[in-house]
Amino acid sequence: MAQATKMSRAEAGRKGGLTTKSRHGNEFFGEIGRIGGKKGGETTKKRHGIEFYQRIGRKGGSR
């Protein structure tokens, strides 16, 4: 029997992405990206408020 080689996380992600692309097409990624970004941003804003974005913006800019 042939022993299966382990797959890295990057390889697994790439394989999953290519499978999704072949099933749903390129447009699918654009659609889920817009939906995900909108929902995630609204949820974060409700939980933490605008000040949260200001705080993390300053942290990112100070690197």
PyMOL Python script that loads the backbone (N, CA, C, O; Angstrom):
from pymol import cmd

cmd.read_pdbstr("""\
ATOM      1  N   MET A   1       0.825  -1.185   0.000  1.00  0.00           N
ATOM      2  CA  MET A   1       0.000   0.000   0.000  1.00  0.00           C
ATOM      3  C   MET A   1       0.866   1.244   0.000  1.00  0.00           C
ATOM      4  O   MET A   1       1.910   1.306   0.648  1.00  0.00           O
ATOM      5  N   ALA A   2       0.404   2.226  -0.741  1.00  0.00           N
ATOM      6  CA  ALA A   2       1.118   3.498  -0.781  1.00  0.00           C
ATOM      7  C   ALA A   2       0.705   4.342   0.416  1.00  0.00           C
ATOM      8  O   ALA A   2      -0.476   4.442   0.746  1.00  0.00           O
ATOM      9  N   GLN A   3       1.690   4.942   1.053  1.00  0.00           N
ATOM     10  CA  GLN A   3       1.404   5.770   2.210  1.00  0.00           C
ATOM     11  C   GLN A   3       1.061   7.183   1.739  1.00  0.00           C
ATOM     12  O   GLN A   3       1.780   7.759   0.922  1.00  0.00           O
ATOM     13  N   ALA A   4      -0.021   7.731   2.245  1.00  0.00           N
ATOM     14  CA  ALA A   4      -0.436   9.087   1.871  1.00  0.00           C
ATOM     15  C   ALA A   4       0.503  10.095   2.509  1.00  0.00           C
ATOM     16  O   ALA A   4       0.844   9.984   3.686  1.00  0.00           O
ATOM     17  N   THR A   5       0.916  11.078   1.724  1.00  0.00           N
ATOM     18  CA  THR A   5       1.769  12.131   2.265  1.00  0.00           C
ATOM     19  C   THR A   5       0.889  13.203   2.879  1.00  0.00           C
ATOM     20  O   THR A   5      -0.229  13.445   2.422  1.00  0.00           O
ATOM     21  N   LYS A   6       1.397  13.837   3.908  1.00  0.00           N
ATOM     22  CA  LYS A   6       0.633  14.889   4.567  1.00  0.00           C
ATOM     23  C   LYS A   6       0.631  16.138   3.689  1.00  0.00           C
ATOM     24  O   LYS A   6       1.574  16.417   2.950  1.00  0.00           O
ATOM     25  N   MET A   7      -0.457  16.864   3.806  1.00  0.00           N
ATOM     26  CA  MET A   7      -0.633  18.074   3.028  1.00  0.00           C
ATOM     27  C   MET A   7      -0.484  19.275   3.958  1.00  0.00           C
ATOM     28  O   MET A   7      -0.996  19.262   5.077  1.00  0.00           O
ATOM     29  N   SER A   8       0.209  20.306   3.500  1.00  0.00           N
ATOM     30  CA  SER A   8       0.336  21.508   4.325  1.00  0.00           C
ATOM     31  C   SER A   8      -0.985  22.273   4.313  1.00  0.00           C
ATOM     32  O   SER A   8      -1.862  22.011   3.489  1.00  0.00           O
ATOM     33  N   ARG A   9      -1.108  23.206   5.224  1.00  0.00           N
ATOM     34  CA  ARG A   9      -2.330  24.022   5.268  1.00  0.00           C
ATOM     35  C   ARG A   9      -2.484  24.826   3.990  1.00  0.00           C
ATOM     36  O   ARG A   9      -3.592  24.984   3.479  1.00  0.00           O
ATOM     37  N   ALA A  10      -1.389  25.325   3.484  1.00  0.00           N
ATOM     38  CA  ALA A  10      -1.441  26.110   2.247  1.00  0.00           C
ATOM     39  C   ALA A  10      -1.913  25.239   1.084  1.00  0.00           C
ATOM     40  O   ALA A  10      -2.745  25.659   0.280  1.00  0.00           O
ATOM     41  N   GLU A  11      -1.381  24.036   1.005  1.00  0.00           N
ATOM     42  CA  GLU A  11      -1.802  23.127  -0.068  1.00  0.00           C
ATOM     43  C   GLU A  11      -3.276  22.751   0.063  1.00  0.00           C
ATOM     44  O   GLU A  11      -3.997  22.689  -0.933  1.00  0.00           O
ATOM     45  N   ALA A  12      -3.715  22.503   1.290  1.00  0.00           N
ATOM     46  CA  ALA A  12      -5.122  22.150   1.514  1.00  0.00           C
ATOM     47  C   ALA A  12      -6.037  23.309   1.144  1.00  0.00           C
ATOM     48  O   ALA A  12      -7.085  23.104   0.532  1.00  0.00           O
ATOM     49  N   GLY A  13      -5.648  24.517   1.508  1.00  0.00           N
ATOM     50  CA  GLY A  13      -6.439  25.699   1.167  1.00  0.00           C
ATOM     51  C   GLY A  13      -6.522  25.924  -0.327  1.00  0.00           C
ATOM     52  O   GLY A  13      -7.581  26.245  -0.867  1.00  0.00           O
ATOM     53  N   ARG A  14      -5.387  25.749  -0.986  1.00  0.00           N
ATOM     54  CA  ARG A  14      -5.335  25.908  -2.440  1.00  0.00           C
ATOM     55  C   ARG A  14      -6.220  24.872  -3.123  1.00  0.00           C
ATOM     56  O   ARG A  14      -6.960  25.188  -4.055  1.00  0.00           O
ATOM     57  N   LYS A  15      -6.134  23.640  -2.653  1.00  0.00           N
ATOM     58  CA  LYS A  15      -6.936  22.558  -3.229  1.00  0.00           C
ATOM     59  C   LYS A  15      -8.428  22.824  -3.037  1.00  0.00           C
ATOM     60  O   LYS A  15      -9.225  22.628  -3.954  1.00  0.00           O
ATOM     61  N   GLY A  16      -8.796  23.273  -1.837  1.00  0.00           N
ATOM     62  CA  GLY A  16     -10.192  23.595  -1.561  1.00  0.00           C
ATOM     63  C   GLY A  16     -10.685  24.759  -2.397  1.00  0.00           C
ATOM     64  O   GLY A  16     -11.809  24.740  -2.898  1.00  0.00           O
ATOM     65  N   GLY A  17      -9.846  25.769  -2.549  1.00  0.00           N
ATOM     66  CA  GLY A  17     -10.212  26.930  -3.356  1.00  0.00           C
ATOM     67  C   GLY A  17     -10.411  26.566  -4.818  1.00  0.00           C
ATOM     68  O   GLY A  17     -11.352  27.038  -5.457  1.00  0.00           O
ATOM     69  N   LEU A  18      -9.534  25.733  -5.346  1.00  0.00           N
ATOM     70  CA  LEU A  18      -9.663  25.313  -6.744  1.00  0.00           C
ATOM     71  C   LEU A  18     -10.894  24.451  -6.961  1.00  0.00           C
ATOM     72  O   LEU A  18     -11.541  24.538  -8.004  1.00  0.00           O
ATOM     73  N   THR A  19     -11.221  23.616  -5.978  1.00  0.00           N
ATOM     74  CA  THR A  19     -12.430  22.797  -6.065  1.00  0.00           C
ATOM     75  C   THR A  19     -13.669  23.682  -6.056  1.00  0.00           C
ATOM     76  O   THR A  19     -14.596  23.474  -6.838  1.00  0.00           O
ATOM     77  N   THR A  20     -13.681  24.674  -5.164  1.00  0.00           N
ATOM     78  CA  THR A  20     -14.807  25.607  -5.093  1.00  0.00           C
ATOM     79  C   THR A  20     -14.933  26.381  -6.399  1.00  0.00           C
ATOM     80  O   THR A  20     -16.038  26.587  -6.902  1.00  0.00           O
ATOM     81  N   LYS A  21     -13.804  26.806  -6.942  1.00  0.00           N
ATOM     82  CA  LYS A  21     -13.801  27.551  -8.204  1.00  0.00           C
ATOM     83  C   LYS A  21     -14.384  26.708  -9.338  1.00  0.00           C
ATOM     84  O   LYS A  21     -15.156  27.209 -10.155  1.00  0.00           O
ATOM     85  N   SER A  22     -14.014  25.431  -9.385  1.00  0.00           N
ATOM     86  CA  SER A  22     -14.519  24.573 -10.458  1.00  0.00           C
ATOM     87  C   SER A  22     -16.017  24.299 -10.301  1.00  0.00           C
ATOM     88  O   SER A  22     -16.718  24.106 -11.294  1.00  0.00           O
ATOM     89  N   ARG A  23     -16.506  24.282  -9.067  1.00  0.00           N
ATOM     90  CA  ARG A  23     -17.935  24.029  -8.830  1.00  0.00           C
ATOM     91  C   ARG A  23     -18.801  25.259  -9.055  1.00  0.00           C
ATOM     92  O   ARG A  23     -19.890  25.159  -9.620  1.00  0.00           O
ATOM     93  N   HIS A  24     -18.315  26.436  -8.609  1.00  0.00           N
ATOM     94  CA  HIS A  24     -19.164  27.628  -8.572  1.00  0.00           C
ATOM     95  C   HIS A  24     -18.738  28.741  -9.529  1.00  0.00           C
ATOM     96  O   HIS A  24     -19.545  29.618  -9.837  1.00  0.00           O
ATOM     97  N   GLY A  25     -17.500  28.728 -10.002  1.00  0.00           N
ATOM     98  CA  GLY A  25     -17.021  29.773 -10.908  1.00  0.00           C
ATOM     99  C   GLY A  25     -16.374  30.937 -10.170  1.00  0.00           C
ATOM    100  O   GLY A  25     -16.481  31.054  -8.949  1.00  0.00           O
ATOM    101  N   ASN A  26     -15.698  31.798 -10.936  1.00  0.00           N
ATOM    102  CA  ASN A  26     -14.980  32.940 -10.368  1.00  0.00           C
ATOM    103  C   ASN A  26     -15.896  33.945  -9.687  1.00  0.00           C
ATOM    104  O   ASN A  26     -15.536  34.515  -8.657  1.00  0.00           O
ATOM    105  N   GLU A  27     -17.073  34.165 -10.251  1.00  0.00           N
ATOM    106  CA  GLU A  27     -17.987  35.181  -9.733  1.00  0.00           C
ATOM    107  C   GLU A  27     -18.392  34.884  -8.284  1.00  0.00           C
ATOM    108  O   GLU A  27     -18.662  35.801  -7.508  1.00  0.00           O
ATOM    109  N   PHE A  28     -18.431  33.624  -7.936  1.00  0.00           N
ATOM    110  CA  PHE A  28     -18.832  33.199  -6.595  1.00  0.00           C
ATOM    111  C   PHE A  28     -17.944  33.830  -5.529  1.00  0.00           C
ATOM    112  O   PHE A  28     -18.443  34.265  -4.492  1.00  0.00           O
ATOM    113  N   PHE A  29     -16.646  33.884  -5.766  1.00  0.00           N
ATOM    114  CA  PHE A  29     -15.718  34.438  -4.785  1.00  0.00           C
ATOM    115  C   PHE A  29     -15.981  35.920  -4.572  1.00  0.00           C
ATOM    116  O   PHE A  29     -15.905  36.407  -3.444  1.00  0.00           O
ATOM    117  N   GLY A  30     -16.287  36.639  -5.639  1.00  0.00           N
ATOM    118  CA  GLY A  30     -16.623  38.054  -5.508  1.00  0.00           C
ATOM    119  C   GLY A  30     -17.885  38.262  -4.690  1.00  0.00           C
ATOM    120  O   GLY A  30     -17.951  39.161  -3.852  1.00  0.00           O
ATOM    121  N   GLU A  31     -18.883  37.430  -4.938  1.00  0.00           N
ATOM    122  CA  GLU A  31     -20.151  37.546  -4.206  1.00  0.00           C
ATOM    123  C   GLU A  31     -19.965  37.278  -2.716  1.00  0.00           C
ATOM    124  O   GLU A  31     -20.438  38.052  -1.884  1.00  0.00           O
ATOM    125  N   ILE A  32     -19.281  36.187  -2.374  1.00  0.00           N
ATOM    126  CA  ILE A  32     -19.125  35.862  -0.952  1.00  0.00           C
ATOM    127  C   ILE A  32     -18.181  36.850  -0.269  1.00  0.00           C
ATOM    128  O   ILE A  32     -18.300  37.088   0.933  1.00  0.00           O
ATOM    129  N   GLY A  33     -17.262  37.414  -1.010  1.00  0.00           N
ATOM    130  CA  GLY A  33     -16.365  38.418  -0.436  1.00  0.00           C
ATOM    131  C   GLY A  33     -17.113  39.681  -0.057  1.00  0.00           C
ATOM    132  O   GLY A  33     -16.872  40.249   1.009  1.00  0.00           O
ATOM    133  N   ARG A  34     -18.018  40.129  -0.918  1.00  0.00           N
ATOM    134  CA  ARG A  34     -18.801  41.326  -0.616  1.00  0.00           C
ATOM    135  C   ARG A  34     -19.742  41.073   0.558  1.00  0.00           C
ATOM    136  O   ARG A  34     -19.873  41.921   1.441  1.00  0.00           O
ATOM    137  N   ILE A  35     -20.389  39.928   0.574  1.00  0.00           N
ATOM    138  CA  ILE A  35     -21.319  39.598   1.654  1.00  0.00           C
ATOM    139  C   ILE A  35     -20.560  39.470   2.977  1.00  0.00           C
ATOM    140  O   ILE A  35     -20.964  40.045   3.988  1.00  0.00           O
ATOM    141  N   GLY A  36     -19.474  38.724   2.962  1.00  0.00           N
ATOM    142  CA  GLY A  36     -18.696  38.494   4.185  1.00  0.00           C
ATOM    143  C   GLY A  36     -18.119  39.766   4.751  1.00  0.00           C
ATOM    144  O   GLY A  36     -18.175  39.983   5.961  1.00  0.00           O
ATOM    145  N   GLY A  37     -17.566  40.613   3.908  1.00  0.00           N
ATOM    146  CA  GLY A  37     -16.987  41.867   4.378  1.00  0.00           C
ATOM    147  C   GLY A  37     -18.027  42.794   4.965  1.00  0.00           C
ATOM    148  O   GLY A  37     -17.767  43.475   5.957  1.00  0.00           O
ATOM    149  N   LYS A  38     -19.195  42.825   4.366  1.00  0.00           N
ATOM    150  CA  LYS A  38     -20.258  43.697   4.852  1.00  0.00           C
ATOM    151  C   LYS A  38     -20.774  43.214   6.200  1.00  0.00           C
ATOM    152  O   LYS A  38     -20.889  43.995   7.144  1.00  0.00           O
ATOM    153  N   LYS A  39     -21.081  41.939   6.287  1.00  0.00           N
ATOM    154  CA  LYS A  39     -21.631  41.390   7.523  1.00  0.00           C
ATOM    155  C   LYS A  39     -20.617  41.476   8.654  1.00  0.00           C
ATOM    156  O   LYS A  39     -20.966  41.839   9.778  1.00  0.00           O
ATOM    157  N   GLY A  40     -19.379  41.148   8.367  1.00  0.00           N
ATOM    158  CA  GLY A  40     -18.354  41.164   9.411  1.00  0.00           C
ATOM    159  C   GLY A  40     -18.096  42.553   9.941  1.00  0.00           C
ATOM    160  O   GLY A  40     -17.955  42.745  11.149  1.00  0.00           O
ATOM    161  N   GLY A  41     -18.031  43.533   9.042  1.00  0.00           N
ATOM    162  CA  GLY A  41     -17.792  44.913   9.462  1.00  0.00           C
ATOM    163  C   GLY A  41     -18.922  45.464  10.299  1.00  0.00           C
ATOM    164  O   GLY A  41     -18.683  46.150  11.293  1.00  0.00           O
ATOM    165  N   GLU A  42     -20.145  45.174   9.912  1.00  0.00           N
ATOM    166  CA  GLU A  42     -21.302  45.652  10.674  1.00  0.00           C
ATOM    167  C   GLU A  42     -21.349  45.031  12.061  1.00  0.00           C
ATOM    168  O   GLU A  42     -21.639  45.709  13.047  1.00  0.00           O
ATOM    169  N   THR A  43     -21.065  43.751  12.129  1.00  0.00           N
ATOM    170  CA  THR A  43     -21.078  43.055  13.417  1.00  0.00           C
ATOM    171  C   THR A  43     -20.005  43.615  14.338  1.00  0.00           C
ATOM    172  O   THR A  43     -20.266  43.862  15.516  1.00  0.00           O
ATOM    173  N   THR A  44     -18.814  43.816  13.819  1.00  0.00           N
ATOM    174  CA  THR A  44     -17.712  44.363  14.622  1.00  0.00           C
ATOM    175  C   THR A  44     -18.051  45.767  15.096  1.00  0.00           C
ATOM    176  O   THR A  44     -17.784  46.119  16.245  1.00  0.00           O
ATOM    177  N   LYS A  45     -18.638  46.568  14.219  1.00  0.00           N
ATOM    178  CA  LYS A  45     -19.008  47.932  14.587  1.00  0.00           C
ATOM    179  C   LYS A  45     -20.040  47.933  15.708  1.00  0.00           C
ATOM    180  O   LYS A  45     -19.952  48.739  16.634  1.00  0.00           O
ATOM    181  N   LYS A  46     -21.021  47.030  15.626  1.00  0.00           N
ATOM    182  CA  LYS A  46     -22.041  46.948  16.678  1.00  0.00           C
ATOM    183  C   LYS A  46     -21.438  46.502  18.009  1.00  0.00           C
ATOM    184  O   LYS A  46     -21.806  47.011  19.068  1.00  0.00           O
ATOM    185  N   ARG A  47     -20.521  45.559  17.947  1.00  0.00           N
ATOM    186  CA  ARG A  47     -19.926  45.021  19.180  1.00  0.00           C
ATOM    187  C   ARG A  47     -18.981  46.003  19.855  1.00  0.00           C
ATOM    188  O   ARG A  47     -19.012  46.172  21.074  1.00  0.00           O
ATOM    189  N   HIS A  48     -18.128  46.659  19.041  1.00  0.00           N
ATOM    190  CA  HIS A  48     -17.020  47.430  19.603  1.00  0.00           C
ATOM    191  C   HIS A  48     -17.129  48.934  19.413  1.00  0.00           C
ATOM    192  O   HIS A  48     -16.448  49.689  20.107  1.00  0.00           O
ATOM    193  N   GLY A  49     -17.960  49.382  18.500  1.00  0.00           N
ATOM    194  CA  GLY A  49     -18.096  50.812  18.252  1.00  0.00           C
ATOM    195  C   GLY A  49     -17.013  51.351  17.327  1.00  0.00           C
ATOM    196  O   GLY A  49     -16.050  50.662  16.989  1.00  0.00           O
ATOM    197  N   ILE A  50     -17.202  52.590  16.935  1.00  0.00           N
ATOM    198  CA  ILE A  50     -16.284  53.245  15.992  1.00  0.00           C
ATOM    199  C   ILE A  50     -14.901  53.421  16.613  1.00  0.00           C
ATOM    200  O   ILE A  50     -13.889  53.360  15.915  1.00  0.00           O
ATOM    201  N   GLU A  51     -14.864  53.638  17.926  1.00  0.00           N
ATOM    202  CA  GLU A  51     -13.580  53.846  18.605  1.00  0.00           C
ATOM    203  C   GLU A  51     -12.629  52.663  18.407  1.00  0.00           C
ATOM    204  O   GLU A  51     -11.411  52.835  18.350  1.00  0.00           O
ATOM    205  N   PHE A  52     -13.197  51.470  18.305  1.00  0.00           N
ATOM    206  CA  PHE A  52     -12.384  50.265  18.081  1.00  0.00           C
ATOM    207  C   PHE A  52     -11.580  50.395  16.804  1.00  0.00           C
ATOM    208  O   PHE A  52     -10.387  50.092  16.786  1.00  0.00           O
ATOM    209  N   TYR A  53     -12.231  50.849  15.718  1.00  0.00           N
ATOM    210  CA  TYR A  53     -11.534  51.015  14.442  1.00  0.00           C
ATOM    211  C   TYR A  53     -10.468  52.098  14.527  1.00  0.00           C
ATOM    212  O   TYR A  53      -9.402  51.973  13.924  1.00  0.00           O
ATOM    213  N   GLN A  54     -10.750  53.149  15.265  1.00  0.00           N
ATOM    214  CA  GLN A  54      -9.764  54.210  15.438  1.00  0.00           C
ATOM    215  C   GLN A  54      -8.536  53.687  16.177  1.00  0.00           C
ATOM    216  O   GLN A  54      -7.399  53.989  15.815  1.00  0.00           O
ATOM    217  N   ARG A  55      -8.785  52.902  17.213  1.00  0.00           N
ATOM    218  CA  ARG A  55      -7.696  52.348  18.023  1.00  0.00           C
ATOM    219  C   ARG A  55      -6.826  51.394  17.209  1.00  0.00           C
ATOM    220  O   ARG A  55      -5.599  51.494  17.238  1.00  0.00           O
ATOM    221  N   ILE A  56      -7.460  50.466  16.479  1.00  0.00           N
ATOM    222  CA  ILE A  56      -6.648  49.503  15.719  1.00  0.00           C
ATOM    223  C   ILE A  56      -5.987  50.176  14.524  1.00  0.00           C
ATOM    224  O   ILE A  56      -4.937  49.733  14.058  1.00  0.00           O
ATOM    225  N   GLY A  57      -6.602  51.249  14.027  1.00  0.00           N
ATOM    226  CA  GLY A  57      -5.975  51.998  12.940  1.00  0.00           C
ATOM    227  C   GLY A  57      -4.688  52.652  13.379  1.00  0.00           C
ATOM    228  O   GLY A  57      -3.699  52.658  12.646  1.00  0.00           O
ATOM    229  N   ARG A  58      -4.703  53.209  14.587  1.00  0.00           N
ATOM    230  CA  ARG A  58      -3.485  53.821  15.121  1.00  0.00           C
ATOM    231  C   ARG A  58      -2.417  52.767  15.352  1.00  0.00           C
ATOM    232  O   ARG A  58      -1.242  53.010  15.078  1.00  0.00           O
ATOM    233  N   LYS A  59      -2.808  51.593  15.855  1.00  0.00           N
ATOM    234  CA  LYS A  59      -1.837  50.524  16.094  1.00  0.00           C
ATOM    235  C   LYS A  59      -1.190  50.094  14.790  1.00  0.00           C
ATOM    236  O   LYS A  59       0.026  49.914  14.724  1.00  0.00           O
ATOM    237  N   GLY A  60      -1.993  49.932  13.763  1.00  0.00           N
ATOM    238  CA  GLY A  60      -1.460  49.515  12.472  1.00  0.00           C
ATOM    239  C   GLY A  60      -0.543  50.537  11.853  1.00  0.00           C
ATOM    240  O   GLY A  60       0.442  50.182  11.206  1.00  0.00           O
ATOM    241  N   GLY A  61      -0.855  51.808  12.045  1.00  0.00           N
ATOM    242  CA  GLY A  61      -0.047  52.874  11.473  1.00  0.00           C
ATOM    243  C   GLY A  61       1.251  53.097  12.215  1.00  0.00           C
ATOM    244  O   GLY A  61       2.158  53.729  11.675  1.00  0.00           O
ATOM    245  N   SER A  62       1.372  52.598  13.442  1.00  0.00           N
ATOM    246  CA  SER A  62       2.570  52.845  14.243  1.00  0.00           C
ATOM    247  C   SER A  62       3.652  51.802  14.043  1.00  0.00           C
ATOM    248  O   SER A  62       4.701  51.875  14.683  1.00  0.00           O
ATOM    249  N   ARG A  63       3.422  50.832  13.168  1.00  0.00           N
ATOM    250  CA  ARG A  63       4.418  49.763  12.971  1.00  0.00           C
ATOM    251  C   ARG A  63       5.634  50.241  12.259  1.00  0.00           C
ATOM    252  O   ARG A  63       6.556  49.461  12.021  1.00  0.00           O
TER     253      ARG A  63
END
""", "prot")
cmd.dss("prot")
cmd.show_as("cartoon", "prot")
cmd.util.cbc("prot")
cmd.orient("prot")
